[in-house]
Amino acid sequence: MLPKTGSFQFHIESYVCDFTEKATLPVMTSFILDAASIHAQQRGFGYEDISKDSIAWVLSRLSIEIYEYPVSNQSIKVETWIEDVGRFFTQRCFQFLDENEKTLGYARSVWAAIDMQTRRPVDLLQWRFDLTNYIEKEKICPIEKMAKILPVNDIDPVMGYSVRYSDIDINKHMNSMKYIEHVINIFDLEIFKEKFIHKFEIVYLMEGMFGDKLKLYQQQISENEYLIDTKKGEESICRTRIIWKNNL
């Protein structure tokens, strides 16, 4: 049996960096999604295996803490492991490390396996894929589990957009990374010159579909903390919390 923790290498190309010559938060998120996908595929419960039963993995929650973003032409390692398996959700953790094994950050995520016909979650404890064999109890993710993100009650949106082709993933709904891209686009370029996103939390509440018209609402909690509520009409499709830090 393969080890419970998977380890995957990624290279930071210049075209995935912003004007600071560092990888962006969406790029770090893409590494998370890639690592999770490869880890599951290698162990027999990835997309190709479960899609035969018309089931797909869906990301429900994600919390990322970055201490230092990798720079252009740098290689990093992403380690991932399953922390816990419940009836309808499995918790997966991640660690980012540089070439010298220095920790750059961590992430926590919650996933559900969704029946694509009924749109209901699969009972993971009764599933033919036994994920409990891959629960890693020795490796610790030090960041806190996500607290509830409250709705934003502002009546005036800060940005709106329609879901288009480039937003849609293999399951024909909005790619989980695209939610993040649109959220961070509400911030002015000046803040990225002075600060970096240290902590980002997102809870996915509804599927964004092609043609949906979405609006983003923002609430500033403190100097460095913001809540953003992405809505379709009156309903939230995702809520996020962002905490900034001054550049190193």
Secondary structure, 3 states (H helix, E strand, C coil): CCCCCEEEEEECCHHHECCCCEECHHHHHHHHHHHHHHHHHHCCCCHHHHHHHCEEEEEEEEEEEECCCCECCCEEEEEEEEEEECCCCEEEEEEEECCCCCEEEEEEEEEEEEECCCCCECCCCCCCCCHHHHECCCCCCCCCCCCCCCCCCCCCCCEEEECCHHHECCCCCECHHHHHHHHHCCCCHHHHHHEEEEEEEEEECCCCCCCCEEEEEEEECCCCEEEEEEEECCEEEEEEEEEEEECC
